[in-house]
Amino acid sequence: MTRLAVRIPEDMREVSVEYLQKFLTSGGEKQPSITSESGFVPIPSSASLAEAENIIIDAALKRNNFNRKAAASQLGIGERTLRRKLNDK
């Protein structure tokens, strides 16, 4: 089993299968790029919630060239919250 973390647009009320399929390859395997602009972040099925959060934060930081303010904005959290999460690692 593979978990998939996808940022859902605010105006979307229901997530359709068609919407999720664009994040998968034709074979049902996850895409290899963790820093794609699509918001796709692969998370291992064995990952705990804290590990999944760290993977998503790391991807946001990489996507924003390690700019914490931009990464926090993209994640929808405050810069201080991001700093606390990074310090707790």
RODO-977874 format. One line per 3 residues: number of its first residue (from 1); their letters; for each residue z, x, y of C-alpha. Coordinates in pm, whole numbers. Example, Ala and Ser with C-alpha at 12.3 -4.5 7.8 and 13.67 -1.06 7.14 Angstrom:
<nodes>
1 = AS = 780:1230:-450; 714:1367:-106
</nodes>
This chain:
<nodes>
1 = MTR = 0:0:0; -82:121:350; 80:-5:666
4 = LAV = -126:-51:976; 14:-53:1328; -228:-216:1569
7 = RIP = -178:-303:1933; -259:-673:1969; -403:-795:2301
10 = EDM = -156:-1009:2496; -391:-1306:2513; -442:-1319:2134
13 = REV = -234:-1595:1977; -339:-1547:1615; -458:-1231:1438
16 = SVE = -767:-1292:1229; -887:-1096:928; -1203:-1009:1121
19 = YLQ = -997:-849:1397; -806:-631:1149; -1117:-534:952
22 = KFL = -1254:-336:1246; -964:-93:1195; -1059:-30:832
25 = TSG = -1358:143:674; -1588:-48:437; -1391:70:133
28 = GEK = -1067:-68:271; -935:281:339; -771:372:664
31 = QPS = -965:556:932; -884:926:953; -841:952:1330
34 = ITS = -486:904:1456; -583:944:1821; -873:703:1838
37 = ESG = -904:479:2142; -885:172:1915; -507:200:1893
40 = FVP = -516:260:1516; -221:458:1381; -190:506:1002
43 = IPS = 166:478:873; 256:573:513; 399:286:310
46 = SAS = 703:500:228; 790:551:597; 1112:405:731
49 = LAE = 1114:212:1057; 1242:520:1245; 969:737:1092
52 = AEN = 702:479:1181; 832:470:1539; 811:851:1559
55 = III = 453:847:1426; 350:590:1687; 523:781:1969
58 = DAA = 360:1109:1861; 17:941:1853; 68:796:2202
61 = LKR = 173:1136:2336; -133:1306:2181; -364:1032:2310
64 = NNF = -226:1087:2663; -230:1470:2651; 152:1475:2621
67 = NRK = 195:1294:2954; 522:1108:2892; 475:861:3177
70 = AAA = 128:757:3052; 245:742:2689; 544:524:2781
73 = SQL = 317:291:2977; 76:265:2685; 365:187:2447
76 = GIG = 502:-75:2683; 838:99:2725; 1006:276:3014
79 = ERT = 983:650:3063; 1360:687:3020; 1346:492:2693
82 = LRR = 1073:724:2567; 1278:1027:2672; 1581:894:2480
85 = KLN = 1371:832:2171; 1230:1184:2189; 1579:1332:2227
88 = DK = 1703:1134:1924; 1441:1290:1693
</nodes>
